[in-house]
């Protein structure tokens, strides 16, 4: 996947965690997929060796081993779905508003909350991390920002 700019030129600035172009994630996902596929194949491969006609104990052992390997394969492959639910942040300097959209694991918007910048006690950009707190000190959003253009746009918006 290619890295895209997280700044929308005509409207509020949007940004998300930009980890999609990381080569290590691709390697890690490939290795995890391979390991899961090996477990799934092993669960079928158990049945290649024939069992003696009346050996019920061996059939039960093969069934348990096959079920265990099949389950382990599904668990390992399910580890690939480890997306963090990082909210989508929209910073609108004209309206002086911060919008936080919670997203599901599939990336679908679930809930949007709007905050006026004047109602926030703190909104900072430090170490590629945007942090916003309300008047009670509760974290509203903590979002990593790795795009230099988006970081510059955020810093400009916060200085207005």
C-alpha positions in Angstrom: 0.0 0.0 0.0 1.2 3.5 -0.7 1.5 6.2 1.8 -1.2 8.8 1.2 -1.3 12.4 2.4 -3.6 12.6 5.4 -4.3 16.3 4.8 -7.4 17.2 2.9 -6.7 20.5 1.0 -10.3 21.7 0.8 -11.7 21.5 4.3 -10.7 20.4 7.8 -7.4 18.5 8.2 -7.8 14.8 8.6 -5.1 12.4 9.7 -4.8 8.8 10.9 -1.9 6.6 12.0 0.2 6.1 8.8 1.6 2.7 9.3 0.3 1.1 6.1 3.6 1.5 4.1 5.8 -0.1 6.8 7.8 -3.0 5.3 8.1 -4.8 8.7 4.4 -5.0 9.0 4.3 -6.7 5.6 7.0 -9.2 6.7 5.3 -9.8 10.0 1.9 -10.5 8.4 3.5 -12.8 5.8 5.2 -14.8 8.5 2.1 -15.1 10.7 0.0 -16.1 7.6 2.6 -18.8 6.7 2.6 -20.2 10.3 -1.2 -20.3 10.3 -1.3 -22.0 7.0 1.2 -24.6 8.2 -1.0 -25.4 11.2 -4.1 -25.7 9.0 -2.3 -27.9 6.5 -0.9 -30.1 9.4 -4.5 -30.6 10.6 -5.3 -32.2 7.3 -2.0 -34.0 6.9 -2.6 -35.9 10.1 -5.1 -38.0 8.1 -2.6 -39.1 5.4 -1.2 -41.9 7.4 -3.8 -44.8 7.5 -5.0 -46.3 10.8 -5.5 -50.0 11.4 -9.1 -51.1 11.0 -10.1 -51.5 14.6 -7.8 -48.9 16.3 -10.4 -46.6 17.9 -7.9 -45.0 20.2 -5.7 -43.9 17.3 -8.7 -42.4 15.6 -9.5 -40.4 18.7 -5.9 -39.2 19.0 -5.9 -38.1 15.4 -9.2 -36.3 15.8 -8.0 -34.5 18.8 -4.7 -33.6 17.2 -6.4 -32.5 14.0 -8.9 -30.3 15.9 -6.1 -28.8 18.0 -4.0 -28.0 14.9 -7.0 -26.6 13.1 -7.9 -24.4 16.1 -4.3 -23.2 16.5 -4.2 -22.3 12.8 -7.3 -20.2 13.1 -6.0 -18.5 16.2 -2.7 -17.6 14.6 -4.4 -16.3 11.4 -6.9 -14.3 13.5 -3.9 -12.5 15.1 -3.6 -10.6 11.8 -6.7 -8.7 12.7 -5.0 -6.6 15.3 -5.9 -3.1 14.0 -6.0 -0.5 16.7 -9.2 1.5 16.9 -7.5 4.9 16.4 -10.1 7.6 16.0 -10.3 9.9 13.0 -9.5 13.5 14.1 -10.8 16.5 12.2 -9.3 19.9 13.2 -11.3 22.8 11.8 -9.5 26.1 12.6 -12.2 28.3 11.0 -14.9 27.0 13.3 -12.4 26.4 16.1 -13.7 22.9 16.5 -12.2 19.4 17.0 -14.2 16.4 15.8 -13.4 12.9 17.1 -14.9 10.0 15.1 -14.6 6.6 16.7 -14.1 3.8 14.2 -14.8 0.1 14.3 -12.1 -2.5 13.5 -13.3 -2.5 9.9 -12.7 1.3 9.7 -16.4 2.2 9.7 -17.4 5.3 11.6 -19.3 4.5 14.8 -19.7 7.8 16.7 -18.6 11.4 16.2 -18.2 13.9 19.0 -17.5 17.6 18.4 -15.5 19.8 20.8 -14.9 23.5 20.7 -11.2 24.3 20.9 -11.9 26.9 23.6 -13.5 24.1 25.8 -10.4 22.0 25.7 -7.9 22.5 28.5 -5.0 21.1 26.5 -4.3 20.3 22.8 -0.7 19.6 22.1 1.5 18.2 19.4 4.6 16.5 20.9 6.8 13.6 19.6 4.5 13.0 16.6 1.6 12.5 19.0 -1.5 14.8 19.1 -3.1 14.9 22.6 -6.3 16.6 23.4 -7.8 16.8 27.0 -11.1 18.3 28.1 -11.5 20.6 31.1 -11.6 17.7 33.6 -8.3 16.4 32.3 -9.8 13.3 30.5 -8.1 12.3 27.3 -10.3 13.0 24.3 -7.9 11.8 21.7 -4.3 10.6 21.6 -3.4 10.0 17.9 0.0 9.4 16.4 0.8 11.6 13.4 3.6 10.4 11.1 2.9 12.6 8.1 5.1 15.7 8.0 2.6 17.7 6.0 -0.2 16.9 8.4 2.0 17.7 11.4 2.8 21.1 9.9 -0.8 21.8 9.2 -1.8 20.9 12.7 0.9 23.1 14.2 -0.3 26.0 12.1 -3.9 25.4 13.1 -3.1 25.3 16.7 -1.1 28.5 16.6 -4.1 30.5 15.1 
